[in-house]
Amino acid sequence: MTRLKNIYILLFILLVTGCNDDFLDVAPLDRFSDAAVWEDPALITAFVDNIYMGQHHAFQTEMMSSLCDESMDVWWWETQPVLKSEINSSYLAVLGPGHWTGDFYNLTWEALYKNIRACNLFFKNIEASGLEGDDIDKLKGEVYFLRGYFYTWLMSFYGGVPVISEAYSPTDEFLVPRNTFEETINFIVADCDAAAELLPASGDKARATKGAALTLKSKVLLYAASDLFNTGASWTSGYSNPELISYVGGDRAARWQAAKDAAKAVIDLGVYSLYGGTNPGSAEQATQNYINIFLNNGNEEDIFLSFFDHANNAGAWDNPNVGLFNGPNGWENWGGNTPIGQLVDDYEMADGTRFDWNNSTEAATPYENRDPRFYANVLYDGAYWKQRPESTSSNDPEGKVQTGSYIQADGSTVPGLDTRQGPVQDWNGTFTGYYLRKFIDPAIDHTPTNMQKYPWRQMRYAEVILNYAEACLELGQDDEAKTYINMIRERAGMPDVPASEAGDDLMDRYRNERRIELCYEQHRYFDIRRWMIAPEVITSAQGVKITYNYGSDTPTYAVLDDVQERGWNDNKSYFLPILYDELNRNDQLIQNPGY
């Protein structure tokens, strides 16, 4: 009966339409045809907006900081295999496309090339459309930038990769070899230059501008001039294709000069400045100033931002929620990416000297008189945070972090509220004795349904200043480098680099300055590789044991070694392996060394 009824309905429709079959030739109502998209500037803009969605940000449950010597993932969700050099061409752990959290999905080979194809489709269709004008040119500039952005991630993880600048059709040849490292760099730089020519110097910082394109160029050329990419792959014990992961000739000094010039081009735009200036007035003001860099929707230091669509992701457990993901567990947060002892110990004393656990005065009060950024970035035992939730406020009316243990009169121990032995979400407690403070607004009660809305800083001006200083150092221009390093230090309320400091000591000072200023901002993972210091710094994570003896408000401290086992394999860990699935699909690909 149902079938017969449907036949009658169809016959009725045919009769009322005069048996005209035009009624069947209608556009779908739930999507746009390709032709419609490329005839409408609004739809073209929407297409580009979708490419922007392919960007990676760090406000995930697991951060890139926990894949290097900055932090530790308290859940151990497959970050440790990366840190122990246990990944292989069948298994990339948390960096793999199949990892259940999807925290790094946008950085997988598959996802990056998918977004590159979208960029190539844009160029193919925009040229065929014949549309012209300033708005179209601006979109072209944005897509040049985005393609360069995606290729920069690929280059940083893999070295030279297949450079594809056209959108393939089903009849095209898909089997293409990797381009050399030099060719990959040149392609990215060309995209950055093309973008800079078309983009405005200022505008909406959630979209690419000239400054964003030139900053990306600065980063790429800085990487390209660094040690890792200028060794001829000598560290690989005989890799037969060094051109895929390194320059194999040319003038390295010219590369450093190009990196310096690229950073200076951003500076010379005159569009950006360090947030809060370079004279904070006091250590407390310097701390608050650094905190505030990240707690707004845009400021004079920002170059490129990523905002989040929290509303349409409401209810998703992994909706970007940096406070919930990383706040102390005693505030019913998840404590996800906790600073490790090595990072904490690298914050200088307020007078610019190194902190040293062997100094009895410093060891007795390790959190006093430190770099003002320490107090902006790290929550430590005894630090004031904010009022506790009702569940724990009676145990701590002051709102101070408790990562120590308290010895009782009978010799028993009561663990602090923010420890893994405490009474609140102990599975989310820190192993190291520290929590992340950076990025998190204490004025917000971070819950799964209540989150801060501030953007992720993809690029900020401090990075450009540091890029310029590094290139100057590598060119032997120490005085110029100090001028720019001191800009960062002065803004942070720290003393200038000593005038007498030079050579390796000055380079070490710069590298530590970059480590502190840009911590948790997705630079360190690559910095320790391009500087080739990873074998020295990827060691077992440290923490601190804090004990309050009965009747005393003064704790004692002991360094904890081997909080998390880590280890570096020098023969392979500088690059990721290309997955077997990709090698099987394309027999022209050559694997990276060590895999």
C-alpha positions as CSV (number, residue, x, y, z in Angstrom):
1,M,0.0,0.0,0.0
2,T,2.8,2.4,0.8
3,R,4.4,1.9,-2.6
4,L,1.1,2.4,-4.4
5,K,0.5,5.6,-2.4
6,N,3.9,7.0,-3.4
7,I,3.1,6.3,-7.1
8,Y,-0.2,8.3,-6.8
9,I,1.7,11.2,-5.2
10,L,4.3,11.2,-7.9
11,L,1.6,11.2,-10.7
12,F,-0.2,14.1,-9.0
13,I,3.0,16.1,-8.9
14,L,3.6,15.4,-12.6
15,L,0.1,16.5,-13.5
16,V,0.2,19.8,-11.6
17,T,3.5,20.7,-13.1
18,G,2.2,20.0,-16.6
19,C,4.5,17.0,-17.0
20,N,7.4,19.4,-17.1
21,D,10.6,17.8,-15.7
22,D,12.2,21.1,-14.8
23,F,10.9,20.7,-11.3
24,L,13.5,17.9,-10.8
25,D,16.3,20.3,-11.8
26,V,16.6,22.3,-8.6
27,A,19.6,23.2,-6.4
28,P,19.9,21.3,-3.1
29,L,18.7,23.4,-0.2
30,D,21.3,22.2,2.3
31,R,24.5,23.0,0.4
32,F,25.9,25.2,-2.3
33,S,27.2,24.0,-5.7
34,D,30.8,24.6,-6.6
35,A,29.7,27.0,-9.3
36,A,27.7,29.0,-6.8
37,V,30.5,29.3,-4.3
38,W,33.0,30.8,-6.8
39,E,30.5,33.3,-8.1
40,D,29.7,34.8,-4.7
41,P,32.3,36.7,-2.7
42,A,30.4,36.0,0.6
43,L,30.6,32.2,-0.1
44,I,34.3,32.5,-1.1
45,T,34.9,34.2,2.2
46,A,33.1,31.4,4.0
47,F,35.3,28.9,2.1
48,V,38.4,30.7,3.4
49,D,36.9,30.9,6.9
50,N,36.7,27.1,6.9
51,I,40.4,26.8,6.0
52,Y,41.2,28.9,9.1
53,M,39.6,26.1,11.1
54,G,42.6,24.0,10.3
55,Q,44.9,26.0,12.6
56,H,46.3,24.3,15.7
57,H,46.1,26.0,19.1
58,A,47.4,24.9,22.5
59,F,44.2,25.2,24.6
60,Q,43.7,21.5,24.3
61,T,43.6,19.0,27.1
62,E,47.2,18.0,26.2
63,M,49.6,20.7,25.2
64,M,52.8,20.7,23.2
65,S,54.5,21.8,26.4
66,S,54.1,18.3,27.7
67,L,56.1,16.9,24.7
68,C,59.3,18.7,25.8
69,D,61.0,20.0,28.9
70,E,58.3,22.4,30.0
71,S,55.5,20.4,31.5
72,M,54.0,17.0,32.2
73,D,50.7,15.5,31.2
74,V,49.2,14.2,34.5
75,W,47.0,11.7,32.8
76,W,49.9,10.2,30.7
77,W,47.7,10.0,27.7
78,E,50.4,8.7,25.4
79,T,52.7,11.7,25.6
80,Q,55.4,9.6,27.2
81,P,56.2,7.6,24.1
82,V,57.1,10.8,22.4
83,L,59.3,11.8,25.3
84,K,61.0,8.4,25.4
85,S,61.6,8.2,21.6
86,E,59.3,5.2,21.4
87,I,57.2,6.3,18.4
88,N,57.6,4.6,15.0
89,S,56.2,4.7,11.6
90,S,53.1,2.7,12.8
91,Y,52.6,4.6,16.0
92,L,52.9,8.3,16.7
93,A,51.2,8.1,20.1
94,V,49.5,11.4,21.0
95,L,50.7,12.9,17.7
96,G,49.0,10.3,15.6
97,P,45.8,10.8,13.5
98,G,43.9,8.1,15.4
99,H,44.6,9.3,19.0
100,W,41.3,9.4,20.8
101,T,41.6,12.9,22.2
102,G,42.3,14.5,18.8
103,D,44.4,17.2,20.6
104,F,46.9,17.3,17.8
105,Y,44.8,16.2,14.9
106,N,45.3,19.5,13.0
107,L,49.0,18.8,13.0
108,T,48.9,15.3,11.4
109,W,50.2,14.8,7.9
110,E,46.7,13.9,6.7
111,A,45.1,17.0,8.2
112,L,47.8,19.4,7.1
113,Y,47.6,18.2,3.5
114,K,43.9,18.3,3.5
115,N,44.0,22.0,4.4
116,I,46.8,22.6,1.8
117,R,44.5,21.0,-0.8
118,A,41.7,23.5,0.3
119,C,44.2,26.3,-0.3
120,N,45.0,25.0,-3.7
121,L,41.3,24.6,-4.6
122,F,40.8,28.2,-3.7
123,F,43.6,29.4,-6.0
124,K,42.4,27.1,-8.8
125,N,38.8,28.4,-8.6
126,I,39.4,32.0,-7.8
127,E,41.5,32.4,-11.0
128,A,38.8,30.7,-13.1
129,S,36.1,32.8,-11.6
130,G,37.5,36.0,-13.0
131,L,36.6,37.9,-9.8
132,E,38.8,40.9,-9.0
133,G,39.1,43.7,-6.5
134,D,40.7,44.5,-3.1
135,D,38.5,42.1,-1.2
136,I,39.5,39.2,-3.5
137,D,43.2,40.2,-3.3
138,K,43.0,40.2,0.5
139,L,41.5,36.7,0.4
140,K,44.3,35.6,-1.9
141,G,46.8,37.0,0.6
142,E,45.2,35.2,3.5
143,V,45.2,31.8,1.7
144,Y,48.9,32.3,0.7
145,F,49.6,32.8,4.4
146,L,47.5,29.8,5.4
147,R,49.2,27.5,3.0
148,G,52.6,28.7,4.3
149,Y,51.4,28.2,7.8
150,F,50.4,24.6,7.1
151,Y,53.7,23.8,5.3
152,T,55.6,25.4,8.2
153,W,54.2,22.7,10.5
154,L,55.1,20.0,8.1
155,M,58.6,21.3,7.6
156,S,59.1,21.6,11.4
157,F,58.0,18.0,12.0
158,Y,59.4,16.3,8.9
159,G,61.9,18.4,7.1
160,G,61.5,18.5,3.3
161,V,58.0,17.3,2.3
162,P,56.1,17.0,-1.0
163,V,55.4,20.6,-2.1
164,I,52.0,20.5,-3.8
165,S,50.7,23.7,-5.2
166,E,47.8,22.4,-7.3
167,A,44.5,20.7,-6.4
168,Y,44.7,17.2,-7.9
169,S,41.8,15.7,-9.8
170,P,41.1,12.0,-10.0
171,T,43.1,11.6,-13.2
172,D,46.2,13.3,-12.0
173,E,49.4,11.5,-10.8
174,F,49.4,11.4,-7.1
175,L,52.7,9.7,-6.5
176,V,55.2,12.6,-5.9
177,P,58.5,12.6,-4.1
178,R,59.5,14.7,-1.2
179,N,61.1,18.0,-2.1
180,T,64.4,18.9,-0.5
181,F,64.5,20.9,2.7
182,E,65.8,23.9,0.8
183,E,63.0,23.7,-1.8
184,T,60.4,23.4,1.0
185,I,61.8,26.5,2.8
186,N,61.8,28.5,-0.5
187,F,58.2,27.6,-1.2
188,I,57.0,28.7,2.3
189,V,59.0,31.9,2.0
190,A,57.5,32.6,-1.4
191,D,54.0,32.1,0.0
192,C,54.8,34.5,2.9
193,D,56.1,37.1,0.4
194,A,53.0,36.8,-1.8
195,A,50.8,37.1,1.2
196,A,52.6,40.2,2.5
197,E,52.2,41.9,-0.9
198,L,48.5,41.5,-0.8
199,L,47.6,41.9,2.9
200,P,47.0,45.1,4.8
201,A,49.4,46.2,7.5
202,S,46.7,46.1,10.2
203,G,43.2,44.9,10.6
204,D,41.3,42.0,12.2
205,K,44.0,40.0,14.0
206,A,41.9,36.8,13.7
207,R,42.7,37.0,10.0
208,A,46.1,37.2,8.4
209,T,47.7,40.6,7.9
210,K,51.0,41.7,6.5
211,G,52.5,41.4,9.9
212,A,51.4,37.8,10.3
213,A,52.9,36.9,6.9
214,L,56.2,38.5,7.7
215,T,56.3,37.0,11.2
216,L,55.8,33.5,9.7
217,K,58.6,34.3,7.3
218,S,60.8,35.3,10.2
219,K,60.1,32.1,12.1
220,V,60.7,29.9,9.0
221,L,64.0,31.6,8.1
222,L,65.1,31.4,11.8
223,Y,64.5,27.7,11.8
224,A,66.2,27.2,8.5
225,A,69.4,28.9,9.7
226,S,69.6,26.8,12.9
227,D,72.0,24.0,13.7
228,L,69.7,21.1,13.0
229,F,69.1,22.1,9.4
230,N,72.7,22.9,8.6
231,T,74.5,19.8,9.7
232,G,74.2,17.9,6.4
233,A,72.4,15.2,8.6
234,S,75.8,14.2,10.1
235,W,74.0,13.2,13.3
236,T,72.1,10.4,11.5
237,S,75.0,7.9,11.1
238,G,74.8,7.8,7.4
239,Y,71.3,8.8,6.2
240,S,71.5,8.6,2.4
241,N,69.3,11.6,1.7
242,P,70.5,14.5,3.8
243,E,69.0,17.0,1.4
244,L,65.6,16.0,2.7
245,I,66.3,17.2,6.3
246,S,69.1,19.8,5.9
247,Y,70.8,22.2,3.6
248,V,73.7,20.5,2.0
249,G,75.5,23.7,0.7
250,G,75.3,27.4,0.5
251,D,76.2,30.2,2.8
252,R,74.9,29.8,6.4
253,A,75.8,33.4,7.3
254,A,73.5,34.6,4.5
255,R,70.7,32.5,6.1
256,W,71.2,34.2,9.4
257,Q,71.2,37.5,7.7
258,A,67.9,36.6,5.9
259,A,66.4,35.6,9.3
260,K,67.5,38.9,10.8
261,D,66.1,40.9,7.9
262,A,62.8,39.1,8.1
263,A,62.4,39.9,11.8
264,K,63.4,43.5,11.2
265,A,60.8,43.8,8.5
266,V,58.1,43.1,11.1
267,I,59.7,45.6,13.6
268,D,59.9,48.3,10.9
269,L,56.2,48.0,10.2
270,G,55.7,50.1,13.3
271,V,52.4,48.4,14.0
272,Y,53.3,46.4,17.1
273,S,54.8,47.0,20.5
274,L,55.4,45.1,23.8
275,Y,52.3,45.1,25.9
276,G,52.6,47.5,28.9
277,G,55.8,49.1,27.6
278,T,59.3,48.4,29.0
279,N,59.2,50.1,32.4
280,P,56.7,48.3,34.8
281,G,57.8,50.3,37.8
282,S,57.8,47.4,40.3
283,A,58.1,43.6,40.3
284,E,54.5,43.2,41.3
285,Q,53.4,45.4,38.3
286,A,55.7,43.5,36.0
287,T,54.0,40.2,37.1
288,Q,50.5,41.6,36.6
289,N,51.5,43.1,33.3
290,Y,52.7,39.8,32.0
291,I,49.6,38.1,33.3
292,N,47.4,40.6,31.4
293,I,49.1,40.0,28.1
294,F,46.9,36.9,27.7
295,L,43.7,37.9,29.4
296,N,42.1,40.1,26.8
297,N,40.7,39.8,23.3
298,G,43.6,41.6,21.6
299,N,46.3,44.1,22.4
300,E,49.2,46.0,20.8
301,E,51.5,43.0,21.1
302,D,49.3,40.5,19.3
303,I,50.0,39.8,15.7
304,F,47.7,36.8,14.9
305,L,44.9,35.3,17.1
306,S,42.7,32.3,17.1
307,F,39.2,32.7,18.7
308,F,37.0,29.8,19.6
309,D,33.4,28.8,18.8
310,H,32.4,27.8,22.3
311,A,28.7,28.2,21.7
312,N,28.4,25.7,18.9
313,N,30.6,23.2,20.8
314,A,28.6,23.6,24.1
315,G,28.5,20.2,25.9
316,A,31.7,18.9,24.3
317,W,34.1,17.7,27.0
318,D,37.1,19.0,25.1
319,N,35.7,22.5,24.3
320,P,38.8,24.7,24.7
321,N,38.8,25.4,28.4
322,V,42.4,26.2,29.5
323,G,41.4,27.0,33.2
324,L,39.4,23.8,33.7
325,F,42.1,21.7,31.9
326,N,45.0,23.1,33.9
327,G,43.9,24.6,37.1
328,P,44.7,22.9,40.4
329,N,42.6,19.8,41.3
330,G,41.8,21.3,44.7
331,W,39.7,23.8,42.8
332,E,38.0,20.9,41.1
333,N,40.0,21.5,37.9
334,W,42.0,18.9,36.0
335,G,45.6,20.0,36.5
336,G,46.5,18.7,33.1
337,N,49.9,20.1,32.0
338,T,51.9,20.8,35.1
339,P,55.3,22.6,35.0
340,I,58.2,20.3,35.6
341,G,61.0,21.2,38.0
342,Q,63.5,21.9,35.2
343,L,61.3,24.7,33.9
344,V,60.7,26.2,37.4
345,D,64.4,26.1,38.2
346,D,65.3,28.0,35.0
347,Y,63.5,31.1,36.2
348,E,66.3,33.5,37.3
349,M,66.5,35.2,40.6
350,A,65.2,38.8,40.6
351,D,68.8,40.1,40.4
352,G,69.5,38.1,37.2
353,T,71.5,35.3,38.7
354,R,70.7,31.6,38.3
355,F,68.6,29.9,40.9
356,D,70.5,27.1,42.6
357,W,69.2,24.4,44.9
358,N,72.8,24.1,46.3
359,N,72.5,27.6,47.6
360,S,71.1,27.0,51.1
361,T,69.4,30.4,51.3
362,E,67.6,29.9,48.0
363,A,66.8,26.2,48.7
364,A,65.1,27.3,52.0
365,T,62.9,29.9,50.2
366,P,62.9,28.8,46.6
367,Y,59.9,30.9,45.6
368,E,61.1,34.2,46.9
369,N,62.8,36.9,44.8
370,R,62.4,35.2,41.5
371,D,61.8,36.6,38.0
372,P,58.4,38.3,38.0
373,R,57.3,36.1,35.2
374,F,57.6,33.1,37.5
375,Y,54.7,34.4,39.6
376,A,52.7,35.0,36.4
377,N,53.3,31.5,34.9
378,V,53.5,29.1,37.8
379,L,51.3,28.2,40.8
380,Y,53.4,26.8,43.6
381,D,52.8,25.7,47.2
382,G,51.7,28.7,49.2
383,A,50.8,30.9,46.2
384,Y,47.6,32.7,46.5
385,W,45.2,31.7,43.7
386,K,41.5,32.5,44.4
387,Q,38.7,31.6,46.7
388,R,38.1,27.8,46.8
389,P,34.8,26.3,45.7
390,E,32.3,25.3,48.4
391,S,33.6,21.7,48.4
392,T,37.0,22.8,49.8
393,S,36.6,26.3,51.1
394,S,36.3,25.3,54.7
395,N,39.7,23.5,54.5
396,D,41.3,26.6,53.0
397,P,39.6,29.9,53.5
398,E,42.6,31.8,52.2
399,G,42.7,30.3,48.7
400,K,46.3,29.3,48.7
401,V,47.8,26.4,46.7
402,Q,48.6,23.3,48.8
403,T,50.9,20.9,47.1
404,G,52.8,20.0,50.3
405,S,52.1,17.5,53.1
406,Y,51.5,18.3,56.8
407,I,52.9,16.1,59.6
408,Q,50.6,15.7,62.5
409,A,51.3,15.3,66.2
410,D,50.9,11.6,66.0
411,G,53.3,11.3,63.1
412,S,50.6,10.8,60.5
413,T,50.6,12.9,57.3
414,V,47.7,15.0,55.9
415,P,48.2,15.7,52.2
416,G,47.5,19.1,50.8
417,L,44.2,19.8,48.9
418,D,46.1,20.1,45.6
419,T,48.1,16.9,45.8
420,R,47.4,13.5,44.2
421,Q,46.7,12.2,47.7
422,G,44.3,15.0,48.5
423,P,40.5,14.6,48.9
424,V,39.5,16.3,45.6
425,Q,40.0,14.7,42.2
426,D,43.2,13.1,43.2
427,W,43.6,11.5,39.8
428,N,44.1,15.1,38.4
429,G,46.7,16.1,41.0
430,T,50.2,17.2,40.1
431,F,53.2,14.9,40.3
432,T,55.7,17.8,40.3
433,G,54.3,20.1,43.0
434,Y,53.4,22.8,40.5
435,Y,50.4,24.0,38.4
436,L,50.1,26.2,35.4
437,R,49.2,29.9,36.1
438,K,49.8,31.3,32.6
439,F,46.7,32.0,30.4
440,I,44.2,31.4,33.2
441,D,41.9,34.1,34.5
442,P,41.3,33.7,38.2
443,A,38.2,35.8,38.1
444,I,36.4,33.0,36.2
445,D,35.0,29.9,37.9
446,H,36.3,27.3,35.4
447,T,33.8,24.4,35.0
448,P,32.9,22.3,32.0
449,T,30.1,24.8,31.1
450,N,31.8,28.0,32.2
451,M,35.0,28.9,30.4
452,Q,37.0,32.0,29.5
453,K,36.7,33.2,26.0
454,Y,40.1,34.8,25.4
455,P,41.9,33.8,22.1
456,W,45.0,31.8,21.6
457,R,48.0,33.9,20.6
458,Q,49.3,32.3,17.4
459,M,51.9,35.1,17.1
460,R,53.0,37.9,19.3
461,Y,55.6,40.7,19.0
462,A,57.9,39.3,21.8
463,E,58.6,36.3,19.5
464,V,59.8,38.7,16.7
465,I,62.0,40.6,19.1
466,L,63.6,37.3,20.2
467,N,64.0,36.1,16.6
468,Y,65.8,39.3,15.8
469,A,68.1,39.0,18.8
470,E,69.0,35.4,18.0
471,A,69.9,36.2,14.4
472,C,72.1,39.0,15.6
473,L,73.9,36.7,18.1
474,E,74.6,34.2,15.3
475,L,76.0,37.0,13.2
476,G,78.3,38.1,16.0
477,Q,76.4,41.3,16.6
478,D,76.3,40.9,20.4
479,D,75.6,44.5,21.3
480,E,72.6,44.7,19.0
481,A,71.3,41.4,20.3
482,K,71.6,42.6,23.9
483,T,69.5,45.7,23.1
484,Y,66.6,43.6,22.0
485,I,67.0,40.9,24.7
486,N,66.9,43.8,27.2
487,M,63.6,45.0,25.8
488,I,62.0,41.7,26.8
489,R,63.8,41.7,30.2
490,E,62.9,45.3,31.0
491,R,59.2,44.7,30.3
492,A,59.4,41.7,32.6
493,G,61.0,43.8,35.4
494,M,64.4,42.0,35.1
495,P,67.8,43.6,35.0
496,D,69.7,44.1,31.7
497,V,72.1,41.4,30.5
498,P,75.5,42.2,31.9
499,A,77.5,44.3,29.5
500,S,80.5,41.9,29.9
501,E,78.5,38.8,28.9
502,A,79.5,37.3,25.6
503,G,80.0,34.1,23.6
504,D,78.4,30.9,24.8
505,D,77.3,32.6,28.1
506,L,75.3,35.2,26.2
507,M,73.8,32.5,23.9
508,D,72.8,30.5,26.9
509,R,71.3,33.6,28.5
510,Y,69.3,34.3,25.3
511,R,68.1,30.7,25.0
512,N,66.9,30.8,28.6
513,E,65.2,34.1,28.0
514,R,63.3,32.7,25.1
515,R,62.4,29.6,27.2
516,I,60.9,31.8,30.0
517,E,59.2,34.5,27.9
518,L,57.6,32.0,25.4
519,C,56.9,29.1,27.7
520,Y,53.8,27.0,26.8
521,E,53.5,28.9,23.5
522,Q,54.5,25.9,21.3
523,H,58.1,27.1,20.6
524,R,60.2,25.0,23.0
525,Y,59.4,21.6,21.3
526,F,61.1,22.9,18.1
527,D,63.7,25.1,19.7
528,I,65.4,22.2,21.6
529,R,65.6,20.3,18.3
530,R,66.8,23.1,16.0
531,W,69.4,24.1,18.6
532,M,70.3,20.3,19.0
533,I,70.2,20.6,22.8
534,A,67.4,18.0,23.2
535,P,69.8,15.2,24.3
536,E,70.8,17.3,27.3
537,V,67.3,18.6,28.3
538,I,65.0,15.6,27.6
539,T,65.8,13.9,30.8
540,S,63.6,12.4,33.5
541,A,61.2,15.1,34.8
542,Q,61.8,16.5,38.2
543,G,59.5,17.9,40.8
544,V,59.6,19.0,44.5
545,K,58.6,17.3,47.7
546,I,57.2,19.8,50.3
547,T,56.8,18.9,53.9
548,Y,55.4,20.9,56.9
549,N,56.6,19.5,60.1
550,Y,54.2,19.5,63.0
551,G,53.8,23.0,64.6
552,S,55.7,24.8,61.8
553,D,54.5,27.0,59.1
554,T,57.8,26.9,57.3
555,P,58.1,24.0,54.8
556,T,61.2,22.0,53.8
557,Y,61.9,21.2,50.2
558,A,63.5,18.3,48.5
559,V,64.0,17.8,44.8
560,L,62.2,14.8,43.3
561,D,64.0,13.0,40.5
562,D,62.5,10.6,38.0
563,V,58.9,12.0,38.4
564,Q,58.4,10.9,34.8
565,E,60.8,8.8,32.9
566,R,62.1,10.4,29.7
567,G,64.8,9.7,27.2
568,W,66.2,10.9,23.9
569,N,67.3,8.8,20.9
570,D,69.8,10.9,19.1
571,N,69.5,8.9,15.9
572,K,65.9,9.6,15.1
573,S,64.0,11.9,17.5
574,Y,64.7,15.2,15.8
575,F,62.0,14.4,13.2
576,L,58.7,12.5,13.1
577,P,58.5,9.4,11.0
578,I,56.2,9.3,7.9
579,L,53.5,6.8,8.7
580,Y,53.5,3.5,6.9
581,D,50.0,4.2,5.5
582,E,51.5,7.2,3.6
583,L,54.5,5.3,2.5
584,N,52.2,2.5,1.2
585,R,50.1,5.0,-0.7
586,N,53.1,6.7,-2.3
587,D,56.1,4.7,-3.0
588,Q,58.0,7.8,-4.0
589,L,58.3,8.9,-0.4
590,I,61.6,8.4,1.4
591,Q,61.4,7.8,5.2
592,N,63.1,10.0,7.8
593,P,66.3,8.7,9.5
594,G,66.0,6.2,12.3
595,Y,62.7,4.7,11.3
